[in-house]
């Protein structure tokens, strides 16, 4: 049985978060945690927080199973665009430039490996 965690309204652009999401897609949870801990991207901290939450949600949904991080894998990761805050920046000759402060929603789904030897 799979479990998911959603982090909403993260103040990074979806494009930057998708770069981090691509690093952990399809990996084992312990390997994904190591990748996110050693990543220099600022978005990796939010992704690590969401991954830990998804693992905790899996443990809560399956209380009779004792599952370690090496037995779980990241089944899917996707990033959706969130609300965009529109701000104005002063420009020459009395004009204004529009600044779009983007946000995103990160969803991570974890599941148990069917056959641990092959994954």
Secondary structure per residue as TSV (DSSP state, phi and psi in degrees):
chain	resnum	aa	ss	phi	psi
A	1	X	-	360.0	136.7
A	2	X	-	-94.2	159.3
A	3	X	E	-135.2	152.2
A	4	X	E	-135.6	158.7
A	5	X	E	-135.4	141.5
A	6	X	E	-125.0	128.8
A	7	X	E	-111.5	115.3
A	8	X	E	-103.8	153.4
A	9	X	E	57.7	44.0
A	10	X	E	-77.7	128.8
A	11	X	S	-81.2	50.1
A	12	X	S	-128.8	156.9
A	13	X	-	-71.3	148.4
A	14	X	H	-59.8	-31.6
A	15	X	H	-63.9	-41.6
A	16	X	H	-70.7	-37.4
A	17	X	H	-70.3	-32.2
A	18	X	H	-65.8	-30.0
A	19	X	H	-62.8	-41.8
A	20	X	H	-72.7	-39.3
A	21	X	H	-62.5	-35.0
A	22	X	H	-67.1	-23.2
A	23	X	H	-69.9	-31.3
A	24	X	H	-108.3	-4.9
A	25	X	T	-62.3	123.0
A	26	X	T	83.5	0.2
A	27	X	-	-88.7	162.0
A	28	X	B	-68.2	153.3
A	29	X	H	-64.8	-41.4
A	30	X	H	-65.5	-36.8
A	31	X	H	-69.5	-39.0
A	32	X	H	-65.7	-39.3
A	33	X	H	-63.0	-41.2
A	34	X	H	-64.3	-40.3
A	35	X	H	-63.8	-45.1
A	36	X	H	-69.8	-34.8
A	37	X	H	-66.8	-33.2
A	38	X	T	-96.0	1.6
A	39	X	-	-78.9	145.3
A	40	X	-	-91.1	-4.7
A	41	X	-	-73.4	140.1
A	42	X	T	-68.4	-29.8
A	43	X	H	-70.5	-17.1
A	44	X	H	-67.8	-26.1
A	45	X	H	-66.6	-42.3
A	46	X	H	-68.2	-37.3
A	47	X	H	-66.9	-38.4
A	48	X	H	-65.0	-41.1
A	49	X	H	-61.0	-43.1
A	50	X	H	-69.6	-36.9
A	51	X	H	-64.5	-43.0
A	52	X	H	-63.4	-37.3
A	53	X	H	-66.0	-39.4
A	54	X	H	-65.3	-39.2
A	55	X	H	-65.6	-41.4
A	56	X	H	-65.2	-37.2
A	57	X	H	-65.0	-37.2
A	58	X	H	-64.5	-43.1
A	59	X	H	-64.6	-34.5
A	60	X	H	-74.2	-35.3
A	61	X	H	-73.0	-27.9
A	62	X	-	-122.6	74.2
A	63	X	T	-70.7	-22.8
A	64	X	T	-82.0	-15.3
A	65	X	-	-93.9	138.2
A	66	X	-	-105.3	98.4
A	67	X	-	-115.7	130.1
A	68	X	-	-91.5	173.5
A	69	X	G	-64.8	-28.8
A	70	X	G	-74.4	-16.0
A	71	X	G	-93.4	-6.3
A	72	X	E	-107.2	152.3
A	73	X	E	-137.3	160.3
A	74	X	E	-82.4	105.7
A	75	X	E	-73.9	-45.8
A	76	X	E	-152.1	148.9
A	77	X	E	-136.1	128.9
A	78	X	E	-144.3	151.8
A	79	X	E	-122.4	125.0
A	80	X	E	-111.4	150.1
A	81	X	E	-71.6	140.3
A	82	X	-	-103.2	-157.5
A	83	X	-	-69.3	145.3
A	84	X	-	-111.6	122.4
A	85	X	E	-87.0	128.4
A	86	X	E	-103.9	122.7
A	87	X	E	-124.5	161.2
A	88	X	E	-112.8	141.6
A	89	X	E	-119.5	128.4
A	90	X	E	-59.5	140.0
A	91	X	-	-129.6	168.1
A	92	X	G	-62.6	154.0
A	93	X	G	61.6	35.8
A	94	X	G	77.2	6.6
A	95	X	-	-88.8	179.4
A	96	X	E	-142.5	141.0
A	97	X	E	-99.3	143.3
A	98	X	E	-87.6	130.4
A	99	X	E	-111.2	124.6
A	100	X	E	-102.8	114.5
A	101	X	E	-96.0	105.1
A	102	X	-	-88.4	155.8
A	103	X	-	-136.7	171.2
A	104	X	E	-145.8	167.4
A	105	X	E	-120.1	122.5
A	106	X	E	-105.6	130.0
A	107	X	E	-123.8	127.7
A	108	X	E	-123.2	129.4
A	109	X	E	-116.3	126.3
A	110	X	E	-114.7	151.9
A	111	X	E	-147.7	165.3
A	112	X	E	-82.4	143.5
A	113	X	-	-71.2	130.3
A	114	X	S	-65.7	-49.1
A	115	X	S	-126.9	101.9
A	116	X	T	-60.8	-23.4
A	117	X	T	-72.5	-31.7
A	118	X	T	-87.9	-21.2
A	119	X	-	-90.2	360.0
